Amino acid sequence: MNKSLARPSTVALLLLLLFLAAPPLRAQRPTSPDAAETELALRQLGVMGSVLYVGAHPDDENTALLAYLARGRGVRTAYLSLTRGDGGQNLIGTEKGELLGLVRTQELLAARRVDGAEQFFTRAIDFGFSKSPEETFRIWGHDAVLSDVVWVIRRFRPDVIITRFPTTGEGGHGHHTASAILAVEAFDAAGDPARFPEQLKYVEVWKPKRLVWNSFNFRPGEKPKDADKLLSVDVGEYSRLLGKSYTEVAAESRTMHKSQGQGTPSRRGSALNYFAHLKGEPATKDIFDGVDLTWRRVRGGDAVGQLLAEAAQKYDAANPQASLPLLMRAYAELTRMAASKLPADEWVSEKREKLGEVIRACAGLFIEATASEPYATPGAQVKITTTLVNRSDFPLSLVDLGLIGSRPTDAGAELKNNQPVTQELTQAAPGDYSQPYWLREEPGKGLYVVNEQTLIGTPENSPPLDMYVSVATGEGGAGIAFEVPVLFRWTDRVRGDLYRPVVVVPEVAVGVEEKTLVFPDRQPKQVRVTLKSNVAAETAGTLRLKLPSGWSASPAEVPAALKGRDEEFKATFNVTPPAGAGAATLAAEFGSGGKVFTRGMEEIDYPHIPRQTLFPLAEAKLVRVDLQRRGSRVGYVMGSGDEIPEALRQVGYDVQLLSDEDLANADLSRFDAVITGVRAYNTRPAIRPQQKRLLEYVERGGTLVVQYNTPDRTLEGAQPGPYPFKPTTEDRVTDEEAAVTVLAPDDPLLNAPNKITPADFDGWVQERGLYFAHEWDARYTPLFASHDPGEQDLKGSTLVARVGRGTYVFTALSFFRQLPAGVPGAYRLFVNMISAGKK
């Protein structure tokens, strides 16, 4: 991001207006585009169109179309995902809910860095699968999410809006249909000053030219209905600058959705996309019919357009710096236009920002700002080293630099060709922790709470430490200020240079190791609390637990001392529950020097996204449940990843995770039950050759509990049970409060060691279950029936069969959500499944 230096006093005003542009997609490390990428960016400066693509979730977007529009047509392109994907499953780890939403947010940003589009969100929470837009709007709040969509349209100002899904329900998910309905409504509302007038303090009304639906075309060569009457574009075109087709770019982009297992093969060749008209002016040849894609749409923009066209025509990949005089003239003209009294035009600020980056690339100007530590505490002094290298003969000099929002530091250094210039300064860190902005407040069921209008829609926080670096040219002194995030850099012996964002953290982090504790009786359980210092000075104080009436801790508090940065203090408390069943929240806090610390630090670190840090409250859920169990040893075959083994340890089971070698050779008879985790048959190929061995274990008296698997190509040919049954993606109950009928009340599994009744389905979270069996052999007994509103009963959630002397159980109930959440009835039922073969 860059800003003009022509009027230094306007820096604060420019920063205040930054929200009008889409937030930049920040890379994990400083990057330098190659000559071809620079030429592509230069050509895009001459194109003035914009398009907003609207869907419901991460991975809904058509990455081939986004790549074609952004990289091929050169129009400003963005994807609005109504949710962050919080309600899905995770194929690469155990993150669920808000944590999974954080992972998928970053995966979307990684995908956008590949396909060249920008990214927006609303406050809507992905609460899981929804079968109707009516249910979706009831949970989200129709007007709240509509307001967010209108805000994004007014902020981004698209010429064309494209919906991923139709309004008529063929998208197969209530969120999908809702996204299309909201796009249609927002198309009109964004241009109406009477709708959401509170937004007009920051933005103006906006009327796009047209709204179209990207008609379904999921299979190569397949045409949608009435294709001859629809507009079409070939997104399979080849780009000589990229050295690949846009469908190949799309595969790379989509593969960033790793938590969803969206690795996608590359496609080459023609790939037509079709568009059906929904609103606005109809188009006859192209979705941008009637849209001026030139600089003529900007008042006084002809001169800039001509300069950029000349620069693009004369660009020499072997000598990019030769383009700098023309580009600097264009930049000076844009600066003049921005400073004039003409009506504001967002194209001027947006293109000036992009032009600054092209100038930086043509000069080979490397800028890096690094901190000496990855963490800073509120108000602490941070040592920042800024390094610049001008890798061209074009005359440049460093004018000043500083943290955005602070007084600049004069530098006055000449930037000679290939001679690094380093500047060091010390600045105070901001006062707020680097908590993702949508997680700062307790969310509702359907919406995140965001109290600042200008944050709505943005994909992530701005960097807490953000430098601006002012560089002037030797030709007339014209200059540019670049915005550079402060990163922490280190070297890994295997991976080389690595970067991560610098974050503002508590002086002392308070972490409760156990997130949920389940008490099957009145015996106390240990709660382990860890303090970690993030400051160099010694810190002393008192660590205590806060518990509601009826619960007690011994000791109630302990003195604690931390000698310096990274020092840890660990304490163990014994918590005793009340006699009766119930739930409570335990809170840990550390008091020192008049300050009270109540938050921990949690990091999410995957190779394909920047490291994420968040600060959860130091709390644990306590559940006292009336629970009896039989047996003690469980073998667990982990699938895609879940937290059930730890949940079972909470109630006294000895759980051993089974490796592929164990499946083949271990003595399974020592286990009271063997359990396969969620998607185990999808993700553990070693299970199939050992299926006979698992069933022989059942025949000899063992209990095998198989949890849900996704009925996709990875399950083809597999038969997880002793007798045939067929799961399907359609059979699921998404309403966590849906009534449950017990079909076989006399079945032993429902009567011992715990008597299971419909009351055991109270308090479930997000859903009842998913991917139920749709057909099954008569030798199975279905245990429950349930259905979503307006639908027929589904009876395939849990099937039980007696095989030889043992018991086989298939269950698609979502225990992977319920047990970590401490749902009492889910524990009672799951323990009964484990105990089914014991008397």
C-alpha positions, -999 to +999 in steps of 0.1 A: +000+000+000+013+034-008+004+070-002+016+103-017+044+123+000+033+154-018+013+165+012+028+149+043+002+164+066-024+143+049-010+110+061-034+107+090-064+115+067-053+089+042-050+062+069-085+071+080-097+065+045-079+032+040-111+012+048-126+024+015-103+000-004-103-037+000-078-048+027-045-059+012-037-096+011-006-098+032+019-124+023+038-145+049+071-130+038+083-100+017+081-109-020+095-094-052+074-101-083+093-113-114+094-094-147+063-112-161+043-106-130+053-070-131+042-067-167+008-083-158+003-058-129+013-029-152-013-039-179-040-042-151-034-006-142-051+004-175-083-016-168-110+001-147-137-025-142-147-043-110-166-075-101-179-090-068-184-127-066-208-138-038-210-172-021-216-186+014-184-204+025-147-209+019-145-232-012-178-220-027-159-196-050-152-205-086-115-200-086-112-205-124-135-175-130-118-154-103-084-161-119-097-153-154-113-120-142-084-109-120-054-122-139-068-124-174-093-095-178-074-074-153-106-062-136-106-056-098-121-088-085-133-098-050-150-128-034-175-122-006-179-153+015-208-147+039-192-170+065-157-181+075-165-218+074-167-223+111-192-251+110-174-276+088-151-305+095-114-304+096-092-328+076-058-315+088-062-310+126-086-308+155-097-271+152-134-267+153-158-237+154-141-204+158-106-219+154-116-237+122-130-204+110-097-187+116-079-215+096-103-212+067-101-174+067-064-177+061-069-204+035-091-181+016-065-154+018-038-178+006-061-188-023-066-151-032-028-146-033-028-172-060-057-162-081-053-124-077-087-116-062-095-098-030-115-112+000-145-100+021-167-116+048-199-107+066-205-113+104-225-144+097-214-176+115-214-209+097-236-228+122-235-260+102-255-275+074-289-258+068-316-273+047-334-240+039-328-203+036-356-197+060-338-215+088-306-197+078-322-163+080-338-171+113-305-180+129-283-153+112-309-125+112-318-115+077-314-078+080-281-079+098-264-100+071-281-080+043-267-049+059-232-064+057-236-074+020-248-038+012-218-024+031-194-045+011-211-034-022-210+003-012-174-001-001-161-021-031-183-005-057-185-034-082-197-029-118-209-065-119-221-088-091-220-126-097-237-151-075-223-186-071-258-201-065-293-196-077-321-182-056-343-212-062-325-238-040-305-260-064-274-251-044-282-278-020-276-259+012-296-232+030-266-210+033-260-212-005-295-202-014-294-174+012-263-160-003-280-156-037-312-141-021-291-116-002-271-106-033-303-100-052-318-078-024-285-060-018-282-051-055-311-027-051-306-018-014-270-006-020-282+022-043-311+033-019-301+060+006-330+050+027-316+016+033-290+013+061-284+051+061-260+048+091-234+035+065-234+067+046-212+083+072-184+063+056-195+054+021-218+065-007-247+046-022-237+025-052-257+009-081-239-019-100-246-023-137-259-058-135-263-090-114-258-124-130-257-160-118-227-181-126-248-210-139-237-245-127-212-262-149-193-285-125-183-312-150-159-306-179-178-302-211-212-301-194-235-273-204-262-258-182-299-258-193-306-232-220-268-226-225-275-211-260-294-183-243-267-175-218-236-154-218-204-174-218-166-169-213-138-194-217-119-195-184-095-221-198-076-195-218-038-196-216-018-167-202+017-163-217+027-141-188+017-166-162+029-196-183-003-215-175-040-214-181-065-198-157-079-233-148-043-243-138-041-212-116-076-222-102-063-256-092-034-240-073-058-216-056-084-242-046-057-265-032-052-239-005-084-251+011-064-279+028-086-282+059-114-293+035-093-317+015-098-296-017-066-306-035-076-302-071-060-316-103-050-291-130-071-287-161-060-276-195-081-267-225-113-248-231-136-244-201-168-224-207-186-207-179-222-195-183-241-165-169-278-160-164-292-125-161-308-117-127-310-079-123-299-046-139-291-039-175-290-071-196-258-079-214-257-094-249-221-102-256-200-098-224-208-094-187-191-060-188-213-047-217-219-010-211-192-007-185-164+017-193-132-002-186-109+027-195-096+057-177-122+078-194-146+068-165-125+090-142-128+127-146-095+141-158-081+105-162-072+106-199-036+117-192-030+090-167-045+064-190-022+075-219+009+074-197+001+039-184-007+026-218+026+039-231+044+024-202+028-010-208+035-008-245+072+000-240+077-023-210+110-043-214+111-074-192+150-073-194+151-037-182+120-029-161+136+002-147+133+019-181+096+022-174+101+042-142+101+078-157+067+072-173+053+055-142+065+083-120+048+109-142+016+089-139+020+087-102+025+124-099-007+130-120-027+107-097-013+126-067-024+158-082-059+144-089-061+131-053-051+165-039-075+185-062-110+197-052-126+174-077-151+149-063-134+120-047-130+089-069-120+056-053-103+046-086-077+073-081-066+060-046-069+023-056-049+027-088-023+049-072-018+022-046-013-005-072+009+019-093+032+024-063+037-014-061+045-016-098+071+012-094+085-007-065+088-038-086+104-020-116+130-005-093+136-039-077+131-021-044+132-045-015+117-033+018+116-054+050+107-044+085+115-069+112+112-069+150+137-085+174+110-106+190+078-122+177+057-108+206+052-074+222+032-065+252+009-034+253+029-002+254+063-020+254+091-006+233+098-026+202+131-025+183+124-025+146+150-029+118+140-016+084+161-027+054+159-012+019+177-023-012+173-004-045+182-029-072+182-005-101+201+026-113+170+048-108+178+075-083+159+069-050+164+081-015+149+072+019+131+103+033+116+091+066+099+061+083+079+052+113+050+032+127+017+043+112+000+067+137+033+078+152+056+107+144+080+099+116+118+096+120+139+115+094+163+093+075+177+111+046+197+082+030+205+078-006+195+044-020+224+034-043+221+004-067+223-029-047+236-012-016+215-022+015+204+007+038+193-002+073+175+020+098+167+011+134+141+027+156+123+019+188+085+024+190+058+016+215+034-013+208-003-007+206-024-011+238-047-039+226-040-076+222-039-089+186-071-108+190-089-113+157-115-085+156-145-107+152-135-128+183-131-098+207-167-102+219-188-132+228-205-142+195-242-149+192-255-181+176-257-166+142-235-135+141-202-124+154-203-091+173-183-064+156-189-029+170-168-009+145-186-004+112-153+000+092-141-034+103-171-053+089-162-071+058-124-071+063-108-105+063-084-100+092-069-074+115-045-048+102-009-056+115-005-042+150+029-029+140+027-014+106+056+008+092+054+034+065+085+040+046+088+072+025+109+070-006+116+100-029+129+100-065+158+121-077+137+135-105+118+165-090+117+149-056+084+131-062+078+103-037+058+075-024+051+061+011+049+023+013+031+005+040+052-025+053+040-048+081+065-055+108+074-092+108+096-115+129+121-133+109+141-164+118+160-192+100+150-228+101+178-253+093+155-272+069+131-246+055+154-215+055+141-180+061+107-179+078+085-150+088+056-146+111+034-117+121+044-098+152+016-098+177+007-079+208+002-103+238-006-101+275+023-095+299+013-128+315-007-155+297-030-177+318-038-211+303-061-238+316-049-271+301-083-289+303-110-271+283-137-295+295-137-316+326-164-343+330-171-357+365-188-391+365-189-391+403-179-369+433-142-376+431-121-345+425-102-339+393-070-321+387-070-288+369-037-277+355-030-240+350+001-225+334+013-189+336+038-177+310+056-144+311+060-123+280+081-096+297+117-094+308+111-082+343+102-104+372+065-107+379+049-119+412+013-122+422-015-146+430-031-173+408-066-182+418-096-202+405-131-187+404-159-213+408-197-211+413-214-222+445-213-260+450-180-265+434-147-262+453-110-260+446-080-270+467-061-249+471-083-219+462-053-198+453-014-200+452+014-174+451+032-174+418+064-158+406+079-155+371+116-145+367+115-132+331+104-137+295+093-172+285+094-183+322+065-206+331+048-213+364+026-244+367+000-251+394-024-280+399-057-275+417-081-303+428-117-294+419-145-312+436-180-313+420-214-311+438-235-342+444-261-335+417-257-333+379-250-299+364-226-277+345-205-247+355-176-226+343-142-224+360-122-193+355-085-188+363-069-154+369-035-140+379-033-108+398-001-088+400+007-052+407-029-041+404-034-058+371-055-089+365-047-113+337-075-136+325-065-147+290-042-173+276-024-176+242-032-201+216-013-205+183-024-222+151+005-231+129+003-248+095+028-245+066+003-231+041-009-201+062+007-175+084+008-185+121-023-173+139-024-162+176-055-157+196-063-151+233-090-172+248-103-166+282-087-188+308-118-209+314-129-245+314-163-261+313-172-283+342-198-310+338-211-333+366-229-362+349-246-393+363-226-419+345-218-456+349-194-474+327-182-510+320-147-519+308-117-497+309-094-502+278-102-487+244-083-489+212-089-458+190-082-456+153-078-419+146-093-407+113-091-371+101-087-358+136-109-355+166-108-350+204-128-381+215-098-400+230-092-372+255-129-370+262-130-407+271-100-403+293-120-377+312-144-404+324-118-430+332-110-449+301-075-460+292-073-451+255-046-463+232-043-448+197-038-476+172-012-473+144-013-491+111+011-516+126-013-521+155-042-527+132-023-554+115-005-572+144-017-560+178-037-582+202-071-566+199-086-589+225-071-568+253-094-539+244-130-538+257-138-518+226-122-506+194-134-473+180-128-458+146-126-420+145-145-397+122-136-403+085-112-431+095-122-452+065-117-421+043-082-412+056-066-445+068-061-468+039-046-494+062-080-502+078-095-519+047-070-548+046-076-553+083-114-551+082-116-589+084-094-589+114-116-562+131-147-582+125-131-614+138-124-594+170-161-587+172-171-623+166-149-633+195-167-610+219-153-575+212-172-543+205-164-523+174-178-487+172-176-471+137-182-434+135-193-416+104-174-415+071-179-393+041-196-412+013-172-401-014-147-417-038-124-426-008-151-448+006-158-466-027-155-504-023-152-502+015-176-520+037-171-508+073-197-532+087-203-570+090-234-566+068-241-540+040-253-505+048-251-474+026-245-439+040-255-408+021-246-371+023-283-363+021-294-380+053-286-358+082-303-339+110-290-303+113-313-291+140-295-299+173-329-296+191-347-320+168-369-345+187-354-380+189-375-411+191-361-442+207-370-470+183-357-500+203-362-490+240-355-526+251-322-530+233-294-537+258-273-509+244-299-484+255-304-498+290-269-506+304-249-494+321-270-461+316-307-459+308-309-438+276-340-417+271-349-387+249-337-365+277-301-376+269-304-356+236-309-323+255-282-297+252-266-310+220-246-286+199-248-276+162-264-308+149-277-343+157-255-360+131-245-363+095-241-389+067-266-413+081-271-448+067-299-446+040-301-484+034-291-512+056-292-550+060-321-564+081-296-578+106-290-543+118-313-527+145-318-489+141-320-473+175-332-438+169-354-417+146-352-380+141-358-354+115-355-317+107-386-296+106-409-305+077-391-337+068-397-374+073-380-394+100-345-406+094-336-439+111-301-445+100-281-425+126-272-455+147-273-491+138-264-520+160-257-557+152-248-587+173-221-606+155-209-639+171-203-631+207-197-594+201-214-562+191-210-539+161-222-503+163-223-478+134-231-442+145-233-410+125-243-390+155-219-361+159-201-373+190-169-355+178-187-323+186-207-333+216-181-350+238-155-322+237-184-298+244-192-318+276-228-328+266-239-352+294-263-373+274-238-378+246-213-392+272-239-416+286-248-429+252-212-432+239-202-451+271-231-475+265-218-482+230-183-489+244-199-511+271-222-530+248-202-562+250-197-562+287-221-575+314 
